Amino acid sequence: MSENSKIAGLFSQAADLMALLDENAFRVLATRKVARILEDMPEDIALAAAAGTLGDLPGVGEASVDKIHGSLKNRFAGQIDHEFIAVSKSGGIAGSRKDN
């Protein structure tokens, strides 16, 4: 499995969790879109991250770029970026904010 597929999978899992927690529908859809973009990306995600071009991808915002960098950093330690999919009682999925 490619690094692109692994990180796309994290975004897909995060979107699933967000949907289960009834997070803002726009954020769920945006997170799914990032997953599709990363999965379909022809360039290696680590190369794009090193070049600083992830934010140039349409639909990939600053928060997503930060999560991608964190996931890439943690791959060397063999750890899952728990912050990526962490659920907090007050804010829902880490990095997202539930609109009331």
HUSULKA-V838327 format. One record per residue. N is the residue number from 1. RES is the residue in one letter. SS is DSSP state (H for helix, E for strand, - for the rest). OMEGA is omega in radians with two decimals (none if undefined). Layout:
n:N res:RES ss:SS omega:OMEGA
n:N res:RES ss:SS omega:OMEGA
This chain:
n:1 res:M ss:- omega:-3.12
n:2 res:S ss:- omega:3.09
n:3 res:E ss:H omega:3.11
n:4 res:N ss:H omega:-3.13
n:5 res:S ss:H omega:-3.14
n:6 res:K ss:H omega:-3.11
n:7 res:I ss:H omega:3.05
n:8 res:A ss:H omega:3.10
n:9 res:G ss:H omega:3.08
n:10 res:L ss:H omega:3.11
n:11 res:F ss:H omega:3.12
n:12 res:S ss:H omega:3.09
n:13 res:Q ss:H omega:3.11
n:14 res:A ss:H omega:3.12
n:15 res:A ss:H omega:3.10
n:16 res:D ss:H omega:3.11
n:17 res:L ss:H omega:3.13
n:18 res:M ss:H omega:3.13
n:19 res:A ss:H omega:3.12
n:20 res:L ss:H omega:-3.14
n:21 res:L ss:- omega:3.11
n:22 res:D ss:- omega:3.07
n:23 res:E ss:- omega:3.12
n:24 res:N ss:- omega:-3.07
n:25 res:A ss:H omega:3.12
n:26 res:F ss:H omega:-3.14
n:27 res:R ss:H omega:3.10
n:28 res:V ss:H omega:3.14
n:29 res:L ss:H omega:3.13
n:30 res:A ss:H omega:3.13
n:31 res:T ss:H omega:3.06
n:32 res:R ss:H omega:3.13
n:33 res:K ss:H omega:3.11
n:34 res:V ss:H omega:3.11
n:35 res:A ss:H omega:3.14
n:36 res:R ss:H omega:-3.13
n:37 res:I ss:H omega:-3.12
n:38 res:L ss:H omega:3.13
n:39 res:E ss:H omega:-3.09
n:40 res:D ss:H omega:-3.07
n:41 res:M ss:- omega:-3.13
n:42 res:P ss:- omega:-3.12
n:43 res:E ss:- omega:3.06
n:44 res:D ss:- omega:-3.06
n:45 res:I ss:H omega:3.13
n:46 res:A ss:H omega:3.10
n:47 res:L ss:H omega:3.12
n:48 res:A ss:H omega:3.12
n:49 res:A ss:H omega:3.14
n:50 res:A ss:H omega:-3.14
n:51 res:A ss:H omega:-3.13
n:52 res:G ss:- omega:-3.07
n:53 res:T ss:- omega:-3.13
n:54 res:L ss:H omega:3.14
n:55 res:G ss:H omega:3.10
n:56 res:D ss:H omega:3.13
n:57 res:L ss:- omega:3.12
n:58 res:P ss:- omega:3.12
n:59 res:G ss:- omega:3.14
n:60 res:V ss:- omega:-3.08
n:61 res:G ss:- omega:-3.08
n:62 res:E ss:H omega:3.14
n:63 res:A ss:H omega:3.11
n:64 res:S ss:H omega:3.11
n:65 res:V ss:H omega:3.11
n:66 res:D ss:H omega:3.13
n:67 res:K ss:H omega:3.10
n:68 res:I ss:H omega:3.11
n:69 res:H ss:H omega:3.12
n:70 res:G ss:H omega:3.13
n:71 res:S ss:H omega:3.11
n:72 res:L ss:H omega:3.14
n:73 res:K ss:H omega:-3.08
n:74 res:N ss:H omega:-3.13
n:75 res:R ss:H omega:-3.11
n:76 res:F ss:- omega:3.12
n:77 res:A ss:- omega:-3.12
n:78 res:G ss:- omega:-3.10
n:79 res:Q ss:- omega:2.99
n:80 res:I ss:- omega:3.08
n:81 res:D ss:- omega:-3.07
n:82 res:H ss:H omega:3.08
n:83 res:E ss:H omega:-3.09
n:84 res:F ss:H omega:-3.07
n:85 res:I ss:H omega:-3.12
n:86 res:A ss:- omega:3.10
n:87 res:V ss:E omega:3.07
n:88 res:S ss:E omega:-3.08
n:89 res:K ss:- omega:-3.05
n:90 res:S ss:- omega:-3.02
n:91 res:G ss:- omega:-3.13
n:92 res:G ss:E omega:-3.14
n:93 res:I ss:E omega:3.13
n:94 res:A ss:- omega:3.11
n:95 res:G ss:- omega:3.10
n:96 res:S ss:- omega:3.12
n:97 res:R ss:- omega:3.13
n:98 res:K ss:- omega:3.10
n:99 res:D ss:- omega:3.13
n:100 res:N ss:- omega:none
